[in-house]
Amino acid sequence: PHLMAQSEGGGFNQFEKADALAEHGKVCKRLGKYNDSQKYYDEAFLIYKKECPQEDDLRRIDVQARIRFEQADLTLIRSIGEQKAVTKEARRDSIDKWNESSKLCQEIIDAKPGNLYLLRKYRCYLLMAIEYGKLKQWDDAQKHLELTRKIGQNDRFSEVDIGRVRMWMGKLHFDRYIDNCSTIAHDEQNGQNLIKAQIQTSIAWQKLHEANSAPANIYLFRAHISYFLGDTHKAINLAIVYLIMHVKNISGRSCC
């Protein structure tokens, strides 16, 4: 029924239809139904590109960027699930989709201010920061997180928005720590990345928890950090909470 949502003027509401298809794509990805996920994402992207009203161009571009971002992740997850490793082809395809997502985000950042401009700019900078982090372009990721944080300080944004940026800052420092561990001997300088990860994630946890908006991801991030800090018991407890929340997120949903 959601796919057949009617607009006020009659006919199909293409935004609603595309949103529902993209959500189906996300659920199928979590369930390991990779072909279905790819199909739904492609259909949603095509609707946004060709059928959605042009008067809300920034909204169209915003969602297209997020779909390409999700598809980049899907390619990596599928490769790991089917090939037990990230193949060169999968990595190239993911990079292509991340680059396309970044270009779409840049269109919004360069646009003239208007309704919801700051919110979309915030989301685009955050999305680009996450993409740069996945590509291990640490300085670019840090730069875009700082830009996101500055926008989040605007009065229009909540503590949840600020907490979300802090969460990804913590994730960036942790990923940088892990990457350095695989290439250089553990040293004090790299150890600072782990400490920074703990600090940023703690700030994020405080803001998100107080607002009752802590996402499942932050439990997983805290579990990883706790483990490498030597607190195995805490890491296990946090990982269990993450698994419970993750299962709840997909329970009751179906791609069929």
Disulfide bonds with the S-S distance in Angstrom:
Cys28-Cys255 2.06
